[in-house]
Amino acid sequence: MMLSRALQDLFFYTSRRRYGNGHDRGNGYENIDDALDECKPQSYEIEKSDSGLVILSHLLSFARDQPNHWVCETCTALHPVSRGDSPLRPSNSTCPQGWRQSPHNRYGHPSFRLSHRHIQLAFKYTRLKKWRHHLHLRRLLAETHADFVPNPLCPTLEGEFSAYPKIVNGRYLLFSTWTFTPGEENASERGMGSLRICQHQSFVGDPRLLPPDRTGTSIDNNNDHGGGGARAPDPERAQQQVPKTALSRIVRSAFRRPHHEICSSCAHCPTDFSVQVTPERAIVRVWQDFGGDGSPLDPAWTVHTEADQDPRQPCDPRDAPSAAEHKSGSIRESFGHCMREALHDIRNRKESCEAMGNVFIF
């Protein structure tokens, strides 16, 4: 059987990895399984290795129309697909490294852990249009809803997180919402706790949630109870450490202008967002573009995932990767246009069904 040039190159580079640059190209592997067996986990050395990048490129090309495999950037290898794997159940990953071993390759809320393999498979199944993959595609693009406690130190609000993934014009878009519903008290910045919507935009409404080393908290070994304990945070220092981001600014603006939806966008990644406060709830809406059907090393993906930080930490955009600027509001508009078209199609189908029903009514 004749092998494609891409796979021949793949075998060549895996051979070089094993035997060094002097290995003869003609003595490469004779089948894909033997070659891929040599693509062992490289502890992310792929980003520093030219040969690793070439191998990854060929793997992506080979797997493009292989519905039962996905490309793992951690192992530089193909892994079999698990039908139960989705952002809602990432622990079903077939990577031998385990899904928890690559946190900076994941994005999202604890109830929605998006990895690049989910994007790969969603594009692949959408392109192949095979009925047997339809159920898994629905799982990959399923919306999710989960309750959470916004601020455990001030539990005056109840939280609900929702995520709505969708492929729009060859881009993987995600619409997320964080809804804060008052309990006994009205919604407040403190009650919202802390929130990070991307690697560059975060909000801390309660300075007590900041790590102790950033709030001036120290251990008191001579307190009135005779034992050690934590002193109260220094309010002035804590307030100085609260993140000063576009998200923080529009949260404050939204509380000053109830009922108005205050909009903004991230200057460092393709993320649009808004905040709206009413007596019934406070809601943060986020629209994000994770790129097209490309490599897990594309900036369109890595800009959302590489800065592995505690959401309570003040967010310094200079410490996180950046991608090409996007037009503010453009991602929201793309998602909204798609939803309007979907509603239009639903209405048309409903009218068609009603018309067909009228034909057969005697």
C-alpha positions in Angstrom: 0.0 0.0 0.0 1.4 3.4 -0.9 1.6 5.8 1.9 0.8 9.5 1.6 3.7 12.0 1.6 2.4 13.4 4.9 2.6 10.0 6.6 6.0 9.2 5.1 7.2 12.4 6.6 5.6 11.4 9.9 7.4 8.1 10.0 10.6 9.9 9.1 10.4 12.3 11.9 9.3 9.7 14.5 12.4 7.7 13.4 14.6 10.7 13.8 13.3 11.1 17.3 14.3 7.6 18.2 17.5 7.2 16.3 18.8 10.7 15.8 19.3 12.8 12.7 21.6 10.3 10.9 18.8 7.7 10.7 18.2 6.6 7.1 14.8 7.7 5.8 14.3 4.5 3.9 14.3 2.5 7.1 11.2 4.2 8.6 8.2 2.4 10.0 5.9 0.4 7.7 2.6 1.1 9.4 0.9 4.0 11.2 0.5 2.2 14.5 4.2 1.6 14.9 5.0 5.2 14.0 2.4 6.6 16.4 3.7 4.3 19.2 6.9 6.4 19.1 4.9 9.6 19.8 5.1 9.2 23.6 4.1 12.1 25.9 6.7 14.8 25.6 5.7 17.0 28.5 4.7 19.9 26.2 8.2 19.9 24.5 6.2 20.0 21.3 6.1 23.8 21.5 9.9 23.9 21.5 10.6 21.2 18.9 10.4 21.8 15.2 10.0 18.1 14.5 7.2 17.9 17.1 5.4 20.7 15.3 5.7 18.9 12.0 4.4 15.7 13.5 1.5 17.5 15.0 0.7 19.1 11.7 0.7 15.7 9.9 -1.4 14.1 12.6 -4.0 16.8 12.2 -4.0 16.3 8.5 -4.3 12.6 8.8 -7.0 12.7 11.5 -9.1 15.3 9.7 -11.4 12.7 8.2 -10.8 9.9 10.8 -14.0 10.0 12.9 -12.7 7.6 15.5 -9.5 9.4 16.5 -8.5 12.8 17.8 -5.1 14.5 18.0 -3.6 15.0 21.4 -1.1 17.9 21.8 0.1 16.5 25.1 1.2 13.2 23.8 1.8 14.3 20.1 -0.3 11.3 19.2 -3.7 10.0 18.0 -6.1 8.7 20.7 -9.4 6.8 20.1 -12.6 8.7 20.6 -14.8 8.1 23.6 -18.4 8.6 22.8 -19.0 9.7 26.4 -16.4 12.5 26.2 -17.7 16.0 26.2 -17.2 19.4 28.0 -19.8 18.2 30.5 -17.9 14.9 31.2 -14.2 15.6 30.4 -13.0 12.7 32.6 -14.0 10.4 29.8 -10.9 11.5 27.8 -8.9 8.6 26.4 -5.5 10.4 26.9 -3.3 8.2 29.1 -2.0 11.4 30.8 -5.4 12.0 32.2 -7.6 15.1 31.6 -6.4 16.7 34.9 -2.7 16.6 33.8 -3.2 19.4 31.2 -5.1 22.2 32.9 -3.7 24.9 30.6 -5.2 22.9 27.7 -8.7 23.3 29.2 -11.0 26.2 29.5 -14.2 26.9 31.4 -16.3 26.5 34.5 -16.1 23.3 36.6 -19.3 22.2 34.9 -18.1 22.9 31.4 -14.5 21.9 30.7 -13.8 22.6 27.1 -10.7 21.0 25.6 -9.3 21.3 22.1 -10.3 17.7 21.3 -14.0 18.7 21.8 -13.5 21.5 19.2 -11.7 19.1 16.8 -14.5 16.5 17.0 -17.3 19.0 16.7 -15.8 20.4 13.5 -15.1 16.9 12.2 -18.6 15.5 12.8 -20.2 18.7 11.4 -18.1 18.4 8.2 -18.6 14.6 7.8 -22.4 14.8 8.3 -22.7 11.1 9.2 -25.8 10.1 11.1 -23.8 7.7 13.3 -21.9 10.6 14.8 -24.9 12.8 15.3 -25.5 11.8 19.0 -21.9 12.5 20.0 -22.0 15.8 18.1 -25.1 16.7 20.1 -23.2 15.9 23.3 -20.2 18.0 22.2 -22.4 21.0 21.5 -25.0 20.5 24.3 -25.8 23.5 26.5 -25.3 23.1 30.2 -26.7 24.7 33.4 -25.2 24.4 36.9 -25.7 26.1 40.2 -22.9 27.6 42.2 -22.2 29.6 45.3 -20.9 33.0 44.3 -19.4 34.0 47.6 -19.1 31.5 50.4 -18.2 34.3 52.9 -21.3 36.2 52.1 -24.0 33.7 50.8 -26.6 36.3 50.0 -26.9 35.4 46.3 -27.6 32.2 44.4 -25.6 31.6 41.2 -26.4 29.7 38.0 -23.9 29.2 35.2 -25.0 28.4 31.7 -22.9 27.6 28.5 -24.2 27.5 24.9 -21.5 26.3 22.4 -22.2 26.6 18.7 -20.3 26.5 15.4 -21.0 29.6 13.4 -19.4 30.4 9.9 -16.5 28.0 10.6 -15.8 29.3 14.1 -16.4 27.7 17.4 -18.3 30.2 19.5 -19.3 30.0 23.1 -22.0 32.1 24.9 -21.9 31.9 28.7 -23.9 33.5 31.4 -23.5 33.9 35.1 -26.8 34.7 36.8 -26.8 36.0 40.4 -30.2 35.8 42.1 -30.8 37.6 45.4 -31.9 35.7 48.5 -32.8 37.7 51.5 -30.8 40.8 50.3 -30.6 42.6 47.0 -27.8 41.8 44.6 -24.5 43.4 45.5 -20.9 43.5 44.2 -19.8 41.8 47.4 -22.4 39.1 47.0 -21.1 38.3 43.5 -17.8 37.1 45.0 -15.1 36.6 42.4 -15.3 35.8 38.7 -12.9 35.3 35.8 -14.4 35.3 32.3 -11.2 35.0 30.3 -7.4 35.0 31.0 -7.4 38.9 31.0 -10.8 39.9 32.6 -11.6 39.2 36.3 -13.7 40.7 39.0 -13.4 40.5 42.8 -16.4 42.0 44.6 -15.3 40.9 48.1 -11.6 41.6 48.9 -11.7 38.9 51.6 -11.6 36.4 48.7 -8.2 37.5 47.7 -5.3 35.2 48.7 -3.9 36.1 52.2 -0.6 37.3 50.9 -2.4 40.0 48.8 -4.7 41.3 51.5 -2.2 41.9 54.3 -3.4 38.9 56.3 -0.9 37.4 58.7 -0.9 34.8 61.3 -1.4 36.0 64.9 0.2 33.6 67.4 -0.7 35.7 70.4 -4.5 36.1 70.1 -6.9 36.2 73.1 -7.7 32.5 72.7 -4.1 31.4 73.3 -3.7 29.8 69.9 -2.7 30.8 66.4 -5.2 32.4 64.0 -5.5 34.6 61.0 -5.9 38.3 61.5 -8.5 40.2 59.5 -7.3 41.4 56.1 -5.9 44.9 55.9 -8.9 46.7 54.2 -6.8 49.4 52.5 -4.3 46.9 51.1 -7.0 44.5 50.1 -8.8 47.1 48.1 -5.7 48.1 46.3 -5.2 44.5 45.2 -8.7 44.2 43.6 -8.3 43.7 39.9 -8.8 46.9 37.8 -10.1 45.5 34.5 -12.8 46.3 32.0 -15.1 43.7 33.6 -14.6 45.3 37.1 -15.5 48.7 35.6 -18.7 47.7 33.9 -19.9 45.7 37.0 -19.6 49.0 39.0 -21.3 50.9 36.2 -24.1 48.3 36.0 -24.9 48.7 39.8 -25.0 52.5 39.4 -27.3 52.2 36.3 -29.9 49.4 37.1 -31.7 47.9 34.2 -29.1 49.1 31.7 -27.0 46.5 29.9 -23.4 47.8 30.0 -21.2 46.3 27.2 -17.5 45.9 26.7 -14.9 43.6 25.3 -11.4 42.3 26.0 -8.6 44.1 24.3 -6.4 41.0 24.5 -8.5 38.1 23.3 -11.7 37.6 21.2 -14.2 38.0 24.1 -17.3 40.3 24.3 -19.2 40.7 27.5 -21.9 42.7 29.2 -23.4 43.1 32.7 -26.9 44.0 33.6 -28.4 44.5 37.1 -32.1 44.6 38.1 -33.9 44.1 41.4 -34.5 40.5 40.4 -31.0 39.5 39.3 -27.5 40.5 38.2 -26.3 38.8 35.0 -22.9 38.6 33.3 -23.0 37.6 29.6 -19.9 36.5 27.7 -19.4 35.7 24.0 -16.1 34.1 22.9 -14.5 32.9 19.7 -12.2 29.9 20.1 -11.1 29.8 16.5 -11.7 27.5 13.5 -10.8 23.9 12.7 -7.1 24.3 13.3 -4.3 23.2 15.6 -4.4 23.1 19.4 -1.3 25.4 19.3 -3.2 28.1 17.3 -3.2 31.4 19.2 -7.0 31.5 18.7 -7.2 28.6 21.2 -4.2 29.1 23.4 -5.0 32.7 24.1 -8.0 31.4 26.1 -6.1 28.7 28.0 -2.4 29.3 28.7 -2.4 31.5 31.7 -3.2 29.1 34.5 -4.1 31.5 37.4 -6.3 31.4 40.5 -9.5 33.3 39.6 -9.1 35.3 42.9 -5.7 36.6 41.8 -5.6 40.1 40.4 -5.5 39.7 36.6 -2.6 41.4 34.9 -3.2 41.2 31.1 0.6 41.5 30.5 1.0 38.1 32.1 -1.4 36.4 29.7 -1.1 35.6 26.0 -2.8 37.9 23.5 -4.3 37.2 20.1 -5.2 39.5 17.2 -7.6 42.2 18.2 -11.2 41.8 17.3 -13.9 44.3 16.6 -15.8 45.0 19.9 -19.2 43.4 19.7 -18.5 41.3 16.6 -18.6 37.9 18.3 -21.9 38.8 20.0 -23.3 39.9 16.7 -22.2 36.6 15.0 -23.8 34.5 17.7 -27.0 36.6 17.7 -27.3 36.5 13.9 -27.0 32.7 14.1 -29.7 32.5 16.7 -32.0 34.7 14.7 -31.6 32.5 11.6 -32.3 29.4 13.8 -35.5 31.0 15.1 -36.5 31.9 11.5 -36.0 28.3 10.4 -38.1 27.0 13.3 -40.9 29.4 12.4 -40.7 28.3 8.8 -40.8 24.6 9.7 -43.7 25.2 12.0 -45.6 27.1 9.3 -44.8 24.3 6.8 -46.1 21.6 9.2 -49.3 23.6 9.9 -49.8 24.0 6.1 -49.3 20.3 5.6 -51.7 19.6 8.4 -54.4 21.7 6.8 -54.0 19.8 3.6 -55.0 16.5 5.2 -57.8 17.9 7.4 -61.2 16.9 5.9 
